[in-house]
Amino acid sequence: MSYRSAHEELTAARARTWVDAALQGNVRGVLHPLGFVCLPLERTGGDGVCLHVWSRRLPGAHSTTSQIHCHSWDLVSHVLYGQVRNVHAVVTDASAAEATHRVFEVVSGADGDRITPTPRTVRHAQGLVEVFGPGDTYTLAADRFHSSVVAENGEAATIALGRGSEGSRDLSLGPLGAAGHHVSRRPLEDAERALAVQLVLSHLGGR
């Protein structure tokens, strides 16, 4: 399930059929600190394809910094079902006396995420709010601060395609005084993974 084949299926409006086939294999999953379940489908070099699932029936995880973040990769996101708001953040550098947040670098590895404070302090304001529903596809360039919001107790799933952008970093806004720390990403238990797959297929009418 390569990035290229996934992108071709999205642009040909065959996303639902592609997802149904992708979920027939031995899919693994983790709890993502941004609050959704992530089912990684492909990772080759700087390219990746994941299925993101939000559901009140699945366990959640919480960010130790904030929901406002930017990627080191260009995002193509396709909404399978539900509603997702892409909330852009306007981030402005500010002195420590005037700042509301510090910028943290996030380096992901096999054992989780290493969260490291940087010297950069900022203020932020809400920018453009984009609302996307089933069948919508949107893009977001690397280095753009934003948050992905699903209504409380809402059900949603997206296919997320990422392509690495040279020189970019994964960043998150966090408390000014927070120290560096490590966050583990808990793998889904077998029953949790099966439920996530079943929820997606049920919403798509495949089961």
LOGU-416187 format. One record per atom (N, C-alpha, C): x, y, z; atom name. Coordinates in steps of 0.001 Angstrom, whole numbers, plus 500000, padded with zeros to 6 digits. Each point is the difference from the previous one (the first is absolute). Layout:
! residues N
ATOM       px       py       pz   atomo
ATOM        X        Y        Z      CA
...
END
This chain:
! residues 207
ATOM       px       py       pz   atomo
ATOM   500847   498812   500000       N
ATOM   499153   501188   500000      CA
ATOM   500889   501247   500000       C
ATOM   500613   500288   498872       N
ATOM   500960   501084   499935      CA
ATOM   499306   501352   499995       C
ATOM   500799   501037   500272       N
ATOM   499488   501374   499923      CA
ATOM   499430   500247   498609       C
ATOM   500722   499602   498978       N
ATOM   499563   500278   498628      CA
ATOM   498667   499325   499704       C
ATOM   499869   498715   500354       N
ATOM   498754   499292   499698      CA
ATOM   498842   500579   500799       C
ATOM   500261   500378   501268       N
ATOM   498942   500603   500809      CA
ATOM   499561   501324   499402       C
ATOM   500964   500805   499557       N
ATOM   499668   501304   499416      CA
ATOM   499194   499808   498718       C
ATOM   500353   499016   499193       N
ATOM   499268   499731   498768      CA
ATOM   498558   499599   500298       C
ATOM   499799   499198   501039       N
ATOM   498645   499586   500351      CA
ATOM   499164   501186   500487       C
ATOM   500635   500904   500758       N
ATOM   499278   501174   500476      CA
ATOM   499571   500880   498837       C
ATOM   500931   500261   499085       N
ATOM   499692   500898   498891      CA
ATOM   499019   499372   499021       C
ATOM   499900   498674   500014       N
ATOM   499039   499312   499136      CA
ATOM   498686   499722   500721       C
ATOM   499842   500566   501213       N
ATOM   498764   499855   500779      CA
ATOM   499695   498538   500334       C
ATOM   501061   499234   500257       N
ATOM   499814   498596   500391      CA
ATOM   500492   499756   501425       C
ATOM   499960   501032   500837       N
ATOM   500567   499895   501342      CA
ATOM   499341   498917   500821       C
ATOM   498685   499916   499950       N
ATOM   499299   499020   500846      CA
ATOM   500384   498569   499625       C
ATOM   500059   499719   498728       N
ATOM   500388   498666   499556      CA
ATOM   501431   499694   500411       C
ATOM   500875   500994   499873       N
ATOM   501405   499815   500364      CA
ATOM   500145   499719   501489       C
ATOM   499291   500752   500839       N
ATOM   500080   499801   501446      CA
ATOM   499473   498619   500386       C
ATOM   498896   499598   499395       N
ATOM   499447   498679   500297      CA
ATOM   501029   498911   499735       C
ATOM   500717   500107   498894       N
ATOM   501032   499009   499680      CA
ATOM   501180   500105   500951       C
ATOM   500396   501224   500343       N
ATOM   501163   500204   500871      CA
ATOM   499778   499416   501382       C
ATOM   498766   500020   500473       N
ATOM   499711   499541   501358      CA
ATOM   499795   498495   500094       C
ATOM   500140   499282   498894       N
ATOM   499858   498546   500044      CA
ATOM   501270   499321   500516       C
ATOM   501111   500722   499989       N
ATOM   501269   499422   500446      CA
ATOM   500178   500090   501503       C
ATOM   501220   499715   500442       N
ATOM   500330   500043   501431      CA
ATOM   500348   501434   500383       C
ATOM   498993   500792   500261       N
ATOM   500186   501417   500289      CA
ATOM   500355   500182   501472       C
ATOM   501016   500807   500274       N
ATOM   500325   500332   501373      CA
ATOM   499500   501403   500295       C
ATOM   500100   500420   501237       N
ATOM   499509   501334   500345      CA
ATOM   500606   500495   501298       C
ATOM   499997   501330   500159       N
ATOM   500509   500623   501221      CA
ATOM   499058   501131   500395       C
ATOM   500063   500368   501291       N
ATOM   499291   501178   500471      CA
ATOM   500879   501213   499731       C
ATOM   499492   500942   499239       N
ATOM   500781   501189   499663      CA
ATOM   499764   501073   501053       C
ATOM   501053   500712   500430       N
ATOM   499815   501020   501042      CA
ATOM   499089   501151   499591       C
ATOM   499679   500132   498718       N
ATOM   499071   501051   499576      CA
ATOM   498541   499559   500100       C
ATOM   499775   498798   500553       N
ATOM   498641   499630   500375      CA
ATOM   499290   499020   499100       C
ATOM   500658   499499   498973       N
ATOM   499352   499036   499121      CA
ATOM   500769   498681   500007       C
ATOM   499391   498988   499410       N
ATOM   500680   498727   499789      CA
ATOM   500635   500039   498622       C
ATOM   501258   499621   499928       N
ATOM   500737   500005   498733      CA
ATOM   500259   498561   499563       C
ATOM   499577   499687   498781       N
ATOM   500272   498697   499404      CA
ATOM   500986   500209   498851       C
ATOM   501300   499807   500241       N
ATOM   500994   500218   498931      CA
ATOM   499854   498931   498915       C
ATOM   499915   500433   498755       N
ATOM   499844   499069   498894      CA
ATOM   501259   499877   499156       C
ATOM   500819   501048   499971       N
ATOM   501211   499965   499172      CA
ATOM   500977   501047   500496       C
ATOM   501289   499662   499997       N
ATOM   501055   500972   500272      CA
ATOM   501207   499610   499161       C
ATOM   500321   500828   499015       N
ATOM   501138   499758   499134      CA
ATOM   500790   501287   499901       C
ATOM   501217   500012   500569       N
ATOM   500800   501210   499973      CA
ATOM   499257   501135   500668       C
ATOM   499823   501107   499282       N
ATOM   499296   501142   500564      CA
ATOM   498514   500005   499727       C
ATOM   499471   498927   499388       N
ATOM   498575   499924   499689      CA
ATOM   499279   499099   500998       C
ATOM   498770   500366   500322       N
ATOM   499221   499183   500905      CA
ATOM   498515   500097   499700       C
ATOM   499278   498912   500302       N
ATOM   498543   499950   499849      CA
ATOM   499424   499436   501294       C
ATOM   499085   500728   500609       N
ATOM   499383   499558   501245      CA
ATOM   498494   500218   499941       C
ATOM   499288   499218   500774       N
ATOM   498575   500198   500205      CA
ATOM   499815   500553   501404       C
ATOM   499349   501152   500119       N
ATOM   499752   500630   501294      CA
ATOM   498529   499832   500357       C
ATOM   499743   499518   501206       N
ATOM   498626   499691   500412      CA
ATOM   499698   500677   501328       C
ATOM   498917   500772   500025       N
ATOM   499505   500611   501228      CA
ATOM   498683   499326   500371       C
ATOM   499888   499532   501233       N
ATOM   498758   499382   500453      CA
ATOM   499959   499990   501521       C
ATOM   498819   500263   500554       N
ATOM   499833   499932   501457      CA
ATOM   500094   498561   500491       C
ATOM   499925   499040   499094       N
ATOM   500063   498586   500375      CA
ATOM   501430   499489   500086       C
ATOM   500943   500804   499548       N
ATOM   501401   499606   500035      CA
ATOM   500734   500743   501108       C
ATOM   501069   499415   500538       N
ATOM   500774   500703   501033      CA
ATOM   500651   501243   499419       C
ATOM   500289   500963   500858       N
ATOM   500627   501239   499545      CA
ATOM   501332   500235   500690       C
ATOM   500737   500933   499470       N
ATOM   501246   500452   500607      CA
ATOM   499986   501518   499972       C
ATOM   500846   500623   500807       N
ATOM   499982   501448   500117      CA
ATOM   501398   500560   499744       C
ATOM   500037   501133   499303       N
ATOM   501266   500661   499723      CA
ATOM   500585   500582   501284       C
ATOM   501307   499907   500146       N
ATOM   500676   500605   501153      CA
ATOM   500411   501440   499711       C
ATOM   499773   500458   498773       N
ATOM   500300   501386   499640      CA
ATOM   498693   500710   499662       C
ATOM   499510   499859   498769       N
ATOM   498692   500528   499608      CA
ATOM   499602   499338   498695       C
ATOM   498794   500300   499545       N
ATOM   499529   499472   498725      CA
ATOM   500586   500768   498816       C
ATOM   500605   501154   500255       N
ATOM   500517   500838   498908      CA
ATOM   501393   499508   499620       C
ATOM   500159   499622   498752       N
ATOM   501244   499381   499564      CA
ATOM   500227   500282   498521       C
ATOM   501200   499701   499530       N
ATOM   500266   500022   498560      CA
ATOM   500835   498780   499647       C
ATOM   499874   499577   498741       N
ATOM   500651   498794   499530      CA
ATOM   501294   500305   499251       C
ATOM   500860   499009   499958       N
ATOM   501202   500086   499176      CA
ATOM   499728   499456   498610       C
ATOM   498745   499743   499716       N
ATOM   499619   499424   498714      CA
ATOM   498742   500681   499472       C
ATOM   499858   499963   498676       N
ATOM   498800   500522   499342      CA
ATOM   498872   498984   500153       C
ATOM   498833   500493   500390       N
ATOM   498863   499128   500303      CA
ATOM   498955   500056   498886       C
ATOM   499506   498823   499635       N
ATOM   498764   499871   499227      CA
ATOM   499057   499178   500873       C
ATOM   498844   500550   500331       N
ATOM   499068   499324   500903      CA
ATOM   498645   499850   499324       C
ATOM   499475   498786   500018       N
ATOM   498698   499701   499392      CA
ATOM   499051   499524   501094       C
ATOM   498851   500670   500109       N
ATOM   499018   499648   501034      CA
ATOM   499127   498856   499494       C
ATOM   500042   498892   500706       N
ATOM   499172   498848   499636      CA
ATOM   498576   500163   500523       C
ATOM   499880   500420   501249       N
ATOM   498681   500275   500574      CA
ATOM   500175   500945   501174       C
ATOM   498898   500613   500419       N
ATOM   500052   500962   501094      CA
ATOM   500393   501377   499495       C
ATOM   500266   500887   500937       N
ATOM   500380   501374   499680      CA
ATOM   501286   500360   500733       C
ATOM   500930   500585   499285       N
ATOM   501292   500395   500561      CA
ATOM   500207   501483   499721       C
ATOM   500362   500745   501041       N
ATOM   500348   501409   499822      CA
ATOM   501518   500141   500034       C
ATOM   500542   500617   498972       N
ATOM   501423   500303   499960      CA
ATOM   500155   501457   500431       C
ATOM   500472   500200   501228       N
ATOM   500064   501331   500591      CA
ATOM   501434   500512   499887       C
ATOM   500206   500993   499146       N
ATOM   501326   500578   499826      CA
ATOM   500333   500904   501192       C
ATOM   501269   500033   500368       N
ATOM   500464   500866   501088      CA
ATOM   500966   501033   499440       C
ATOM   499795   501241   500402       N
ATOM   500922   501069   499634      CA
ATOM   500995   500149   501144       C
ATOM   501242   499623   499751       N
ATOM   501026   499956   501045      CA
ATOM   500990   501139   499774       C
ATOM   500209   500794   501061       N
ATOM   500876   501161   499916      CA
ATOM   501071   499911   501071       C
ATOM   501244   500180   499617       N
ATOM   501080   499986   500985      CA
ATOM   499791   501113   501022       C
ATOM   500302   499710   501254       N
ATOM   499824   500971   501081      CA
ATOM   501056   499759   501057       C
ATOM   500319   501036   500740       N
ATOM   500956   499859   501098      CA
ATOM   499396   499117   501082       C
ATOM   500860   499460   500841       N
ATOM   499520   499132   501069      CA
ATOM   498996   500708   500906       C
ATOM   500151   501326   500148       N
ATOM   499089   500756   500864      CA
ATOM   498620   500149   499381       C
ATOM   499904   499945   498674       N
ATOM   498729   500217   499317      CA
ATOM   499418   498731   499390       C
ATOM   500789   498953   499945       N
ATOM   499575   498769   499332      CA
ATOM   498966   499241   500819       C
ATOM   499217   499193   499302       N
ATOM   499040   499107   500648      CA
ATOM   500433   498538   499918       C
ATOM   500881   499688   499039       N
ATOM   500415   498623   499796      CA
ATOM   501474   499934   499606       C
ATOM   500576   498835   500239       N
ATOM   501330   499687   499489      CA
ATOM   499838   498976   498878       C
ATOM   500896   500057   499028       N
ATOM   500013   499024   498919      CA
ATOM   500835   498798   500432       C
ATOM   499440   498816   499822       N
ATOM   500680   498748   500338      CA
ATOM   500246   499202   498720       C
ATOM   501169   499383   499920       N
ATOM   500275   499101   498889      CA
ATOM   499602   498586   500394       C
ATOM   499369   499307   499067       N
ATOM   499534   498631   500231      CA
ATOM   500765   499071   499061       C
ATOM   500770   499099   500569       N
ATOM   500743   499020   499209      CA
ATOM   499439   498625   500318       C
ATOM   499388   499377   499000       N
ATOM   499343   498702   500208      CA
ATOM   500953   498860   499688       C
ATOM   499904   498956   500806       N
ATOM   500796   498804   499796      CA
ATOM   499183   498769   500325       C
ATOM   500639   498845   499945       N
ATOM   499294   498751   500245      CA
ATOM   499442   499927   501415       C
ATOM   500641   500710   500953       N
ATOM   499563   499931   501389      CA
ATOM   499109   501177   500393       C
ATOM   499611   500854   499035       N
ATOM   499120   501116   500334      CA
ATOM   500557   501326   499519       C
ATOM   499621   501075   500687       N
ATOM   500357   501357   499586      CA
ATOM   500882   500666   501050       C
ATOM   501092   500578   499547       N
ATOM   500848   500806   500860      CA
ATOM   499598   501462   499804       C
ATOM   499514   500636   501075       N
ATOM   499496   501374   499953      CA
ATOM   501060   500907   500619       C
ATOM   500542   500934   499204       N
ATOM   501110   500830   500454      CA
ATOM   499652   501479   499861       C
ATOM   500110   500789   501082       N
ATOM   499721   501434   499889      CA
ATOM   501068   500692   499163       C
ATOM   499569   500949   499175       N
ATOM   500931   500812   499225      CA
ATOM   500070   501396   500627       C
ATOM   500948   500830   499600       N
ATOM   500065   501363   500542      CA
ATOM   498863   500901   499503       C
ATOM   499256   499555   499003       N
ATOM   499001   500858   499362      CA
ATOM   498730   500110   500853       C
ATOM   499593   501218   500318       N
ATOM   498744   500257   500707      CA
ATOM   499089   500825   499100       C
ATOM   498676   499756   500105       N
ATOM   499067   500565   499027      CA
ATOM   498666   500355   500663       C
ATOM   499223   500776   499254       N
ATOM   498583   500185   500256      CA
ATOM   499256   499410   498805       C
ATOM   498746   499602   500219       N
ATOM   499252   499479   498856      CA
ATOM   498559   500488   500050       C
ATOM   499394   500044   498825       N
ATOM   498593   500347   499865      CA
ATOM   499374   499036   499007       C
ATOM   498699   499799   500131       N
ATOM   499315   499121   499059      CA
ATOM   499910   500653   498635       C
ATOM   500329   499231   498996       N
ATOM   499904   500483   498626      CA
ATOM   498812   499378   499292       C
ATOM   500185   499696   498736       N
ATOM   498946   499424   499170      CA
ATOM   499531   498664   500577       C
ATOM   498687   499793   500011       N
ATOM   499420   498728   500414      CA
ATOM   499348   499362   498774       C
ATOM   500515   498858   499591       N
ATOM   499454   499277   498855      CA
ATOM   499217   498794   500514       C
ATOM   498828   499774   499431       N
ATOM   499142   498895   500414      CA
ATOM   499869   499018   498844       C
ATOM   500284   498744   500270       N
ATOM   499982   498978   498955      CA
ATOM   499116   498833   500428       C
ATOM   499268   499457   499024       N
ATOM   499119   498873   500258      CA
ATOM   500334   498819   499115       C
ATOM   499164   498966   500016       N
ATOM   500279   498768   499257      CA
ATOM   500278   500261   498519       C
ATOM   501093   499435   499523       N
ATOM   500370   500149   498608      CA
ATOM   500885   501192   499697       C
ATOM   500170   500895   500969       N
ATOM   500849   501173   499791      CA
ATOM   501473   499634   500173       C
ATOM   500849   500633   499211       N
ATOM   501453   499846   500113      CA
ATOM   500617   501377   500152       C
ATOM   500899   500136   500952       N
ATOM   500675   501286   500170      CA
ATOM   501493   499776   500169       C
ATOM   500752   501064   499799       N
ATOM   501449   499926   500100      CA
ATOM   500496   501021   501016       C
ATOM   501158   499729   500550       N
ATOM   500642   500919   500940      CA
ATOM   501504   499878   499826       C
ATOM   500642   501104   499701       N
ATOM   501443   499976   499793      CA
ATOM   500736   499797   501315       C
ATOM   501192   499448   499924       N
ATOM   500855   499870   501186      CA
ATOM   500224   501373   500620       C
ATOM   500254   500001   501303       N
ATOM   500351   501207   500758      CA
ATOM   498812   500928   500266       C
ATOM   498766   499553   499743       N
ATOM   498821   500819   500266      CA
ATOM   499368   499545   501317       C
ATOM   499979   500883   500996       N
ATOM   499400   499650   501282      CA
ATOM   498477   499906   499848       C
ATOM   499436   498973   500605       N
ATOM   498555   499766   499901      CA
ATOM   499593   498999   501077       C
ATOM   498696   499749   500082       N
ATOM   499488   498897   500799      CA
ATOM   498843   499369   499243       C
ATOM   499820   498701   500167       N
ATOM   498899   499275   499378      CA
ATOM   498962   499728   501075       C
ATOM   498779   500471   499782       N
ATOM   498979   499961   501041      CA
ATOM   498795   499203   499516       C
ATOM   499600   499040   500822       N
ATOM   498765   499244   499777      CA
ATOM   499080   500300   501165       C
ATOM   498713   500193   499731       N
ATOM   499048   500338   501048      CA
ATOM   500048   498979   501134       C
ATOM   499768   500476   501233       N
ATOM   500013   499112   501156      CA
ATOM   499044   498838   499771       C
ATOM   500483   498791   500267       N
ATOM   499250   498766   499771      CA
ATOM   499697   499755   498526       C
ATOM   500687   500751   499128       N
ATOM   499793   499813   498572      CA
ATOM   500721   498768   499476       C
ATOM   499513   499503   498894       N
ATOM   500600   498857   499324      CA
ATOM   500559   500494   498668       C
ATOM   501256   499703   499725       N
ATOM   500608   500441   498749      CA
ATOM   501198   499122   499680       C
ATOM   500347   499968   498728       N
ATOM   501214   499300   499568      CA
ATOM   500541   500681   498766       C
ATOM   501314   500064   499912       N
ATOM   500661   500586   498838      CA
ATOM   501136   499099   499543       C
ATOM   500293   500069   498698       N
ATOM   501234   499440   499481      CA
ATOM   501005   501147   499955       C
ATOM   501128   499829   500662       N
ATOM   501025   501043   500050      CA
ATOM   501222   499523   499230       C
ATOM   500367   500762   498975       N
ATOM   501187   499717   499209      CA
ATOM   501035   501077   500300       C
ATOM   501203   499584   500366       N
ATOM   501058   500939   500309      CA
ATOM   501209   499805   499102       C
ATOM   500554   501094   499530       N
ATOM   501236   499958   499195      CA
ATOM   501003   500957   500606       C
ATOM   501130   499486   500447       N
ATOM   500994   500781   500721      CA
ATOM   500469   501229   499250       C
ATOM   500203   501101   500748       N
ATOM   500495   501258   499441      CA
ATOM   501383   500261   500584       C
ATOM   500993   500040   499148       N
ATOM   501382   500137   500460      CA
ATOM   500183   501281   500814       C
ATOM   500643   499858   501158       N
ATOM   500292   501141   500854      CA
ATOM   498904   500359   500975       C
ATOM   498845   499337   499910       N
ATOM   498887   500301   500914      CA
ATOM   500074   499118   501239       C
ATOM   499340   500455   501076       N
ATOM   499983   499246   501252      CA
ATOM   498571   499873   500503       C
ATOM   499745   498939   500754       N
ATOM   498729   499863   500700      CA
ATOM   500067   500859   501256       C
ATOM   499035   500917   500149       N
ATOM   499998   500941   501114      CA
ATOM   498638   500022   500674       C
ATOM   499985   500421   501258       N
ATOM   498758   500145   500744      CA
ATOM   500128   501196   500932       C
ATOM   498881   500699   500229       N
ATOM   499989   501072   500990      CA
ATOM   499680   499422   501367       C
ATOM   500751   500442   501023       N
ATOM   499783   499486   501342      CA
ATOM   500212   501075   501041       C
ATOM   499815   499645   501266       N
ATOM   500180   500966   501088      CA
ATOM   501413   500577   500014       C
ATOM   500103   501250   500387       N
ATOM   501290   500689   499990      CA
ATOM   501045   499291   500842       C
ATOM   499592   499489   501161       N
ATOM   500972   499438   500921      CA
ATOM   500136   498492   499967       C
ATOM   499352   499342   499051       N
ATOM   500043   498540   499963      CA
ATOM   501403   499501   499637       C
ATOM   500380   498915   500630       N
ATOM   501316   499400   499754      CA
ATOM   499908   498968   498892       C
ATOM   501156   499622   499491       N
ATOM   500048   498931   499020      CA
ATOM   499551   498689   500620       C
ATOM   499392   499144   499210       N
ATOM   499510   498729   500520      CA
ATOM   499774   499027   498856       C
ATOM   499682   498773   500359       N
ATOM   499756   498947   499019      CA
ATOM   498565   499509   500143       C
ATOM   499331   499787   498866       N
ATOM   498618   499513   499993      CA
ATOM   499952   498689   499227       C
ATOM   499535   498958   500656       N
ATOM   499840   498709   499325      CA
ATOM   498674   499974   499248       C
ATOM   499981   499316   498889       N
ATOM   498744   499792   499265      CA
ATOM   499545   498566   500233       C
ATOM   498911   499848   500750       N
ATOM   499553   498652   500369      CA
ATOM   499401   499275   498799       C
ATOM   500520   498808   499707       N
ATOM   499374   499213   498931      CA
ATOM   498584   499589   500397       C
ATOM   499140   499878   499011       N
ATOM   498653   499520   500270      CA
ATOM   500033   498521   500365       C
ATOM   499171   499634   500941       N
ATOM   499800   498585   500277      CA
ATOM   499207   499386   498848       C
ATOM   500027   498684   499910       N
ATOM   499346   499328   498871      CA
ATOM   498528   500380   499890       C
ATOM   499296   500036   501133       N
ATOM   498569   500320   499970      CA
ATOM   499773   501445   499578       C
ATOM   500886   500893   500438       N
ATOM   499879   501411   499626      CA
ATOM   500248   500189   498506       C
ATOM   501015   499317   499496       N
ATOM   500309   500095   498573      CA
ATOM   498844   499452   499162       C
ATOM   499459   498869   500428       N
ATOM   498874   499408   499268      CA
ATOM   498791   500930   500008       C
ATOM   499760   500655   501134       N
ATOM   498882   500931   500090      CA
ATOM   500210   501187   499073       C
ATOM   501220   500543   499949       N
ATOM   500282   501136   499121      CA
ATOM   499727   499638   498545       C
ATOM   500469   498837   499581       N
ATOM   499762   499543   498628      CA
ATOM   498509   499822   499750       C
ATOM   499306   499389   500964       N
ATOM   498570   499754   499835      CA
ATOM   499215   501299   499903       C
ATOM   500393   501006   500792       N
ATOM   499316   501289   499957      CA
ATOM   500136   500643   498623       C
ATOM   501219   499979   499467       N
ATOM   500220   500610   498690      CA
ATOM   499194   499279   498933       C
ATOM   500088   498686   499966       N
ATOM   499292   499236   498974      CA
ATOM   498495   500163   500134       C
ATOM   499502   500084   501237       N
ATOM   498559   500181   500195      CA
ATOM   499541   501351   499467       C
ATOM   500760   501040   500275       N
ATOM   499628   501333   499505      CA
ATOM   500047   500065   498476       C
ATOM   500906   499225   499414       N
ATOM   500127   500013   498541      CA
ATOM   499035   499040   499328       C
ATOM   499256   499245   500810       N
ATOM   499031   499082   499443      CA
ATOM   500597   498690   499538       C
ATOM   501250   499755   500439       N
ATOM   500661   498778   499549      CA
ATOM   499705   498790   500867       C
ATOM   499481   500250   501224       N
ATOM   499691   498889   500908      CA
ATOM   498696   500279   500719       C
END
